[in-house]
């Protein structure tokens, strides 16, 4: 079965202002690099673990507004190295060095307690209140909303959709890959959408394999987006809820996220 794209709502850029992004021209590096960080927080004992991808020839003094940032969240039962194992670093290197996408950064945080009730977990708050400010302080990042994207797979997709819509001032694009929505989120959707102007709505991308065990739940969430007339992309593909499926679509994901940063 070939890939199919479903949905007839036109996807529009929520912020049409053009960006002047750092260029890759003249860079002789053959790859970017991933740096591991442990963030110690003053108000609690548990640290926050993140991996940060620097693009080839990362320049801490690059021209304003700095590098766009893609926050990538792993699935339940995995940790922050999952996206690397799926090939996201190699694909980012290839696309950047070929000049097909602008240089960008990726942040891959760990959800240490991935069995926690989402209502009680601090992970969602950490994404916006801890990790993004830390990135802006320690790296040459673009702090504009249109420069930031959040995406995830499985439980990470649930977090990306929830936090991306709740904290809409922080993200210009949201990707949900094999989404099993958190309980109650489909009912919260209209309230989240009512909180921000229609012209400020983020770009949205959802995809799932037709053999995925969460297929029905994802379809129901997409139907709610369509019913509320929220522009989005909806992709149905062959495959299940596994790393074989996600690894096969890493290039699709990166091309979509970075398309919002092209001139």
N, C-alpha and C positions, 0 to 999 in steps of 0.2 A: 504494500500500500504506500503510495507516495505521500510526502508531506502535504498537508492541507492547511490553509489559513482560513479561519472562520471569523466572520464579523464584518459589518458594513459601516461601522462608525469611523469616520476619518480621524486619524491620529494627528494632532497638531502640537507644535512646540509651544509649551506654556510660557516661555520667555524668549521672544524673538530677537532680543539684543545680541549682536555678534560678539564673539569672544576673540581675543588675540591670544592664542595659546603658545606655550613654548614649542619650538620647532625641533625636529629630529635631524635636520639637514647638517651635514658635516660631522656627524657622530661616527666614530670609528669603533665603538664598543660593539661586541657581538651579542650581548644579552644584558638584561637588567639583572637585578639581584634582589633576594628576599632577606630581610633582616628580622630576627626574632626580638620581641620586646616583652618585658614583664612590667606592668604598671602597678606600682604600690599605691594604695589609696589610704588616706589618713583616717577615714572613718570606718574602715572594716579590715579584717584580717586577710580575706581572700584576694589575691592579686588578679589582675586582668591580663590575659595572655593574648598577644596579637602578633601577626606576621604582616610585614609591610613590604610590598613590591615597589622598588624604585625602577623606573624605566631606563633603558640604555642612555648613558650620558646624562643622568640626572644632574641638574644644576641647582644648587641651593639658592643661587642668585638669579634664577631665570626671570624673565620679564613678567611684570604684573599682568594678569592676576594669579599666576602660579599654575600648578598642575591640577587638572581635574582629579577627583577622587571617586573610586568605585569601592563600596563596602560590600564584601561578599561573605555570606553566612552559610555555615555548613549544616548538614542534616543531623537528625537525632541519631545518637550512637557513634558519631564521628567527632573529630575535632578540627582545629584550624588548618590542618594540613590537607584536608580533603580536596579543596579546590586545586592545590598544587598537584596532587596525585591524578586529578582529572585532566591535567595538561594546560591549566590556565596560564601559567607562566610562559611556557614555550609558545603558546598561541599569541600572547600579548607581545612577546619579543618579535615574533614573525611579523605581525601586523604593523607594529611600530617601525621596525627597521625597513620594511618594504614601503613605508610612507603611506600606508592605507588608512591609518588612524593616527590621531595626534598622540603624543606621549602622555601617559596618564599614570596615576598611582592606584594600587589596590591595597585594601586593608582587610585582613582576614582574622577576625577575633574568635576566640574560643568561648562557647557556652559550656562552662564547666559542669553545671547541673542541668543537663538537657532533659531530665525527667521531671523537673519542677513544674508545678502548675503555673502557666503563663501569668496568671493574675498575681502570683506571689513572687515571681522571678524578678531579679534586678537587671537581667540581661538587656531587656528592651531599653530601659532608662540609660544603661551604660553606653549604648550605641551612640546616643545623641549627647548625653551630658558628660561623658568621660572621654570616649574614643575620638570623636570629631574635634573637640577642643584641644586634645593632646596632639592630634595630627597637625592642626593649624599652628600650634606652638612650636613643634619640633621639625616640621617639614615645610617646604615651599609649596603650599597648597592654595588653590583658588577657593575662597570662602563663600563665593556666591552660590545661591541655591541651584542655579542652572549648571554649576560645575560638579554637582554631587549626585551620585546614583547609589541606590541600595538594591541588592538582590540576594536571593538565597535559594537553596534546594531543600525540598521536603519541609522539615520544621523550620529551617532557615528561611524558606519562602513564606511561611506563616508569619515569622517575625518581620520580614522585609515588608510585607503587605500591611501589617498592623502599624508598625512604626513609621513607615513611609507615608501612610495616610494621616495618622495622628499627628506626626511631626512634619507636616507638609512644608513648613517654612525652611526645612533643612535639606530637602531632596527634590531634584527636578525630574527624576526617573526612578521607577520601581519595577523590578523584575521578579516574578514568582514562578519558579520552575518546579513542577510536580507539587502543586499547592494543596495541602490539607488544611483548610482554614481553622484557626482556633475557634473553639466553641463560643458562639455568640457574635463572632465578628461579622457575619453576614447581616445580622440585625443592626449592628453598629454602623455599617457602611453608610446609610443615608445621613447619619448625624456627622460622621467624619467629613463627608462631601459637602455638607451644608456649612462647614466651618471656614471654607476658603472660597475666594472668588473663582468663577468658572475659568477665567483667563489665566489663573495661577495653577490650574490642575497639572499634575505631573504626567509625563509620558508613562504608559503602562504596558507591560508585556507579560503574558501568561502562556505557558505551554505545558503539555502533559502527554504521556504515552497512552495509547488507547487500551493497553493492558494494565495500566497502573491501578493498584488497589484503591487509590483515593480518587479515581476518575469521577465518580458521581458527585463527590463533594466539590471538586474543582469546577465541574460543569455548572453546579448550582451557584457558585460564587460568580462565575463569569456571566451567568444569566442575570444575576442581580446588577452587575455593572452595565449590562446592555439595557436592562429595564430602566435604570436611572440615567441612561444616555451619557455614560462616561466613555469618552474615546479610549480605545485600547486595542492592542494586538492580541489575538488568541490563536495559538498554534496547536494543532493535533498531529501527533507523530506516531509512528510505530514504536512500541517499546513499553517497558514496565517501570517500576519504581526502584531503580537500581543505578549503579555507577556506569554501567554500560550505556544506558540511555543518556545520562547527563554528560558523560565524556564525549559522546557523539555530537553534542550540540554546543560545546564550549565556544566554538568559533561563531556560531549564530548569536550566542549571548553577547560576546564581546563586540561584535559588529553592531549589534543593536544599541548597547549602552553607549558606545563611543560615537554613534551617529549623531547624538544630541550635542556633541562637542565639535563637530566639523563646521568650518566656516560656511 
